[in-house]
Amino acid sequence: MLNKRISFVLFVSIIALSGLGANGQTYKAGIVAFYNLENLFDTIDTPDVRDTEFTPEGSNKWTGERYWRKISMMADVISDIGADEGIGAPAVVGLCEMENRMVIEDLVNDPKLKPYNYQIVHYDSPDERGVDVCMIYQPKYFQVTNSKSLPLIIYKEEVDERLYTRDQLLVSGIFDGEPMHFIVNHWPSRSGGEMRSRPMRNEAAKLSRSIIDSIQAKDKKAKVILMGDLNDDPINESVAVHLNAVGDKDELGKENLFNTMDVLYRNGIGTLAYRDKWNLFDQIIVTPSLVGKKYSSYQFKSAHIYNRKKLLVPDGRYKGYPYRTYVGRTSYRGGYSDHFPVYIILIKAI
């Protein structure tokens, strides 16, 4: 059993902490995080992208000043993830709700993130709202060997038209000497109601599961980390049935995935709030190969929600909710995001 006296060589930002485990063992620890950036658009009206509202003349009055403020705030959060555990900025971060590669470049070049030399994996998605998913990583801890964007092809049943939504991003590489795969998601929203939109998220889950199955068919012990804004909670059909993700390690079989966020959800902790109810849509789910008690290779240790006080609405009707950029469609508040980031800690004996 790990205890507070374990000595960590924290790489992800790896710093040394004092103390030893009961057996004198030393460990490495690394962070993998995910963050929904809530409409990180530039201020340019781009043809064929629904971004007019995010321009200086648009309904949101999205000016350069507001844009750079948001960039700085997003960078501040990412750079601080893991600080509570004495760990620096994450080795790998999945992101969603950004307009294009340019805004990600602005983000990683912010003074708070530039020292980490984050690199970018990004593909344009055909999403109707004009937002994408991407992954950033510190190359001294993770080296990309392959990446691809996998389209989610689904249709709106009532009109038999394709729903153009976010692709799913698969990034494979070497995580501190170990092969590892990451899938970054932003599943279809609950627009029109949870029940009505449920089939679309089920299809997203089926695609994610097929990606994982394909990886495991080549290597049954492959380490795969799925992360994203799933627009569903851990108990919903898409996650529990179609991904076959469980939250109890004692129930974890070879055919299951392990939902690292399940216990937080069951304890009433969420990443976004709506009508005085907390949801935990932002999840990190791993293959059984990352769940164990032998730490000769990287294993899951713990899951967290980064919900520092600065990310909370300080007062009023929405006190304690995520402090977001806009409330409603056009009421500017100058906050961070309508979602809290999530992250997991992986550890390995050295």
Secondary structure, DSSP 4 states (H G I P E B T S, - for coil): ---TT-EEEE-TT--B-----TT--EEEEEEEEEEEEEEE--SS--TTSS-GGGSTTSTT---HHHHHHHHHHHHHHHHHTTGGGT--S-SEEEEEEE--HHHHHHHHTSTTTGGGT-EEEE-----TT--EEEEEE-TTTEEEEEEEEE---EEETTTTEEE--PPEEEEEEEETTEEEEEEEEE----TT-HHHHHHHHHHHHHHHHHHHHHHHHH-TT--EEEEEE-SS-TTSHIIIIIS-EES-GGG--TT-EEETTHHHHHTT--SEEETTEEE--EEEEE-GGG--S--SS-EEEEEEE---GGGB--SSTTTTSB--SEETTTEE---S-SS--EEEEEEEE-
